[in-house]
């Protein structure tokens, strides 16, 4: 795969075995996923490219809990409490 020079790619200076410093252009990582309710960063969800996510197992892409990968733990807790209160009434 040929990587072209582009402003959207980040420059990485790499020292080769011959002692020469060369510039490599790598694709930037995407932003961290956000909670659908409050907008906080989701923990346990990787910052990876779509092509890397496709090769990851499903369990590595999001936490194993209700609303995992969609809501943060605080919003998930609040939503479950609200559902329980509605069911009780």
N, C-alpha and C positions, 0 to 999 in steps of 0.2 A: 504494500500500500504506500503510495507516494504521498508524503505530507508536504503541502505547499506553504509558503510564507503567507500569513494572513494576520490581520489585526485582531481577529477573534481568537486566535490561538496564543498560548503563552510561550514565552521563550525560556528554554532551560539550557544553561551552559553546562556542557558535559566534557570532562577531560578524557580523551581517548587514550588507549594504551601507549600510543606513540608520543604522548606528552603534549599533544595539540588540543587546545580548547576549541570545541565546536558548538554551534547553536543548534538545538533540536526544537522543533515546534510541536507542542502537544495540545490536545483539545482540553479546554477548561472543564472542571467538574461542574455539574449543575448545582443549583442552590439546594439547600436542605429542604425537605418537605415540611409543610406547615400544617397545623391543626385546622380542620375545617370550621371550627367554631370560634376559637380565640386567636388563631394565627401564630401560636407558639411553635417553636421547632419540635418536630417529632423525634423522640429518642428511640433508638432501636431500628430505625429505617436508614439504610445506607445512602450516601451521596454517591451514586454511580451513574454511568452513562446507560442509556437504554439497552445498548448491545451487551453491556456487562450484566445488567439486571436480568436479561433474557436467559443467561447461562447460570444464574444463581438459583438455588432451590427456593421454593415458596416460603419455607420457614425462615430463611435468611432475609427476606424482603420486608417483613413486618412482624411485630410482636404477636405472640399467641394469646390474644385476649379479645373480648368483644370490642368492636370498632378499632381493632389494631391497624395501624397505618393510616387511619382517617382522623381520629380524635386523640388529643393528648390524654394522659392518665387522669388529670383533674377534670376535664370536660366529660370523659367517659364515666367517671364516678358520679358526677352531677346528673348526667343523663339517666343512669341506671337508678339513682335515688328518686328522680322525678317520675320515672316509669313505675317504680314500686309504690310511690305515694298515690299515683292515679289509680293503680290496680286495687289498692286497699280501700279507697273511698267509694 
